[in-house]
Amino acid sequence: MALHITEKQVGPATVIVLTGRIAFGEENTQLQNKLQTLLAGKPCLILDMARVDSIDSAGWGTLMASFNCAANQGVRIALANLTKRLRVHLGITKLVDLFETFDSLDDAVKSFEEVDSRQQTGQRGRAKGELGKVG
């Protein structure tokens, strides 16, 4: 199945809903181009992974590169709704500490809202659930 990408705004975050597989070739290039475009102007991105069938090594590489690029630009990216299979892959590959993950889209959006609220009031610190949470 080819990769289908849709975008929507939910609170302070831009949600990217991914459907299909992320694999070497057209799907990977499509995702890479979309993320590069969004990194230029969006401070908060959530990738909704609920409908992702599989990710190969090229797909994980694209996600890792995007997360590193985002960090360098001050953009926050999170993964939400990971399937059991994708969670296992994160654990096996030791990528669990690199990616910020949430059990649901709602949890991710709430975390972004908490950070947005703290930034508006001048508070510092991480929101609950940040970095490496797989759960």
C-alpha positions as CSV (number, residue, x, y, z in Angstrom):
1,M,0.0,0.0,0.0
2,A,1.4,3.4,-0.9
3,L,1.8,6.1,1.7
4,H,-1.1,8.6,2.1
5,I,-0.4,11.8,4.0
6,T,-3.0,14.2,5.3
7,E,-2.4,17.3,7.4
8,K,-4.6,19.0,10.0
9,Q,-4.2,21.6,12.7
10,V,-5.2,20.5,16.3
11,G,-4.6,23.1,18.9
12,P,-1.0,24.3,18.8
13,A,0.2,21.3,16.7
14,T,0.1,20.3,13.1
15,V,-1.0,16.7,12.9
16,I,0.3,14.6,10.0
17,V,-1.9,11.5,9.6
18,L,0.1,8.7,7.8
19,T,-1.6,5.8,6.2
20,G,0.2,2.9,4.5
21,R,3.9,2.0,4.7
22,I,7.0,4.0,5.0
23,A,9.6,2.3,2.8
24,F,12.5,2.9,0.5
25,G,11.4,4.6,-2.7
26,E,8.5,6.8,-3.4
27,E,6.8,6.5,0.0
28,N,10.0,7.5,1.8
29,T,10.7,10.4,-0.6
30,Q,7.1,11.6,-0.2
31,L,7.4,11.7,3.6
32,Q,10.8,13.3,3.5
33,N,9.6,16.1,1.3
34,K,6.4,16.7,3.4
35,L,8.4,16.9,6.6
36,Q,11.0,19.2,5.1
37,T,8.3,21.6,4.0
38,L,6.6,21.6,7.4
39,L,9.8,22.0,9.4
40,A,10.3,25.4,7.7
41,G,7.2,26.9,9.2
42,K,5.6,24.8,12.0
43,P,6.8,24.7,15.6
44,C,5.0,21.6,16.6
45,L,4.4,18.4,14.6
46,I,2.7,15.2,15.6
47,L,2.9,12.2,13.3
48,D,-0.2,10.0,13.8
49,M,1.1,6.5,13.2
50,A,-2.1,4.5,13.8
51,R,-2.6,3.5,10.2
52,V,1.1,2.9,9.3
53,D,1.4,-0.8,8.3
54,S,5.2,-1.0,8.4
55,I,8.4,1.1,8.3
56,D,11.6,-0.2,6.8
57,S,15.2,1.0,7.6
58,A,15.0,3.8,5.1
59,G,11.7,5.0,6.7
60,W,13.3,5.0,10.2
61,G,16.3,6.8,8.7
62,T,14.0,9.5,7.3
63,L,12.2,9.9,10.7
64,M,15.6,10.1,12.5
65,A,16.9,12.7,10.1
66,S,13.7,14.7,10.5
67,F,13.8,14.6,14.3
68,N,17.5,15.8,14.2
69,C,16.7,18.6,11.8
70,A,13.7,19.6,13.8
71,A,15.8,19.7,17.0
72,N,18.3,22.0,15.3
73,Q,15.5,24.3,14.2
74,G,13.7,24.4,17.6
75,V,10.8,22.4,16.2
76,R,9.2,19.7,18.3
77,I,8.0,16.4,16.7
78,A,6.2,13.6,18.4
79,L,4.9,10.2,17.3
80,A,1.4,9.2,18.4
81,N,-0.8,6.1,18.1
82,L,2.1,3.7,17.5
83,T,1.0,0.2,16.7
84,K,2.3,-2.7,18.8
85,R,4.6,-3.7,15.9
86,L,6.1,-0.2,15.6
87,R,6.7,0.0,19.3
88,V,8.6,-3.3,19.2
89,H,10.7,-2.0,16.3
90,L,11.5,1.1,18.4
91,G,12.7,-1.1,21.2
92,I,14.7,-3.5,19.1
93,T,16.5,-0.7,17.2
94,K,17.1,1.3,20.4
95,L,15.4,4.3,18.9
96,V,13.0,4.5,21.8
97,D,15.1,7.3,23.4
98,L,15.3,9.4,20.3
99,F,11.6,9.7,19.6
100,E,9.0,11.4,21.7
101,T,6.0,9.1,21.7
102,F,2.4,9.1,23.0
103,D,-0.2,6.5,23.3
104,S,-2.8,8.7,21.7
105,L,-3.2,11.8,19.6
106,D,-5.0,13.4,22.5
107,D,-2.1,12.8,24.8
108,A,0.3,14.3,22.3
109,V,-1.8,17.4,21.7
110,K,-2.2,17.9,25.5
111,S,1.5,17.8,26.0
112,F,2.0,20.4,23.3
113,E,-0.7,22.6,24.8
114,E,1.1,22.3,28.2
115,V,4.4,23.4,26.7
116,D,2.7,26.2,24.7
117,S,1.0,27.4,27.9
118,R,4.2,27.3,29.9
119,Q,6.0,29.2,27.2
120,Q,3.3,31.9,27.2
121,T,3.7,32.3,31.0
122,G,7.5,32.0,31.0
123,Q,7.8,28.7,32.8
124,R,10.4,26.2,32.0
125,G,10.7,22.4,32.0
126,R,9.5,19.4,30.1
127,A,5.9,18.3,29.9
128,K,4.9,14.9,31.2
129,G,5.4,12.2,28.6
130,E,8.2,13.8,26.7
131,L,11.1,12.0,25.1
132,G,11.3,8.2,24.9
133,K,7.9,7.4,26.4
134,V,6.6,4.2,25.0
135,G,3.6,3.1,26.6
